[in-house]
Amino acid sequence: MTKSQDFTTMMQDMMGAFPVDMSAFQNAFKTQAAFGEKLSKVALEAAEKSTEISSKWAMDTIAKMSAAAKAKPEAADYSKAVGDFATSAAELAAENFAAYAEVAKKVQMETVELMLAAGKDVSEEAAAAMKKATTEVTNVAKKATAAAK
């Protein structure tokens, strides 16, 4: 009777000849974690700045409103106070919308910079990993060829 060939041993030997470099995966994870940290920092700074703008806007509005709410000696003074409040509220809105736009512009610029840097890092890491893998496969193939002779 013919003995069947043990493919398990052959597969183990073949897989052992092509080792997987786990450092590439670890480096990719570290790079991704660093990218996530930087992107989170940008978002959190934007949220903090937006909160500061909102808080200042509310405080300014309350201060203007308290001036408008004071008792006036003449009835005409109330309409003037309301008009002054409306004018100052419009000015505050314009200032604060401009401040929000600056925050958004900064976030956009920083995000684009991060994306470009991340793309460059990934490309460099991929090229290095491919070069290393090619070298290892070439060496294993040379060894296999030499052993076959």
TADA-V923449 format. One line per field, one symbol per residue. ss: DSSP state (@ for helix, = for strand, . for the rest). phi: phi as a letter, one per 30 degrees, with the letter a starting at -180 (. if undefined). A space follows every 50 residues. Layout:
ss: ???
phi: ???
//
This chain:
ss: ......@@@@@@@@@@@....@@@@@@@@@@@@@@@@@@@@@@@@@@@@@ @@@@@@@@@@@@@@@@@@@.....@@@@@@@@@@@@@@@@@@@@@@@@@@ @@@@@@@@@@@@@@@@@@@@@@@@@@@@@@@@@@@@@@@@@@@@@@@@.
phi: .ddddddddddddddddcdcdddddddddddddddddddddddddddddd dddddddddddddddddddddcdcdddddddddddddddddddddddddd ddddddddddddddddddddddddddddddddddddddddddddddddd
//
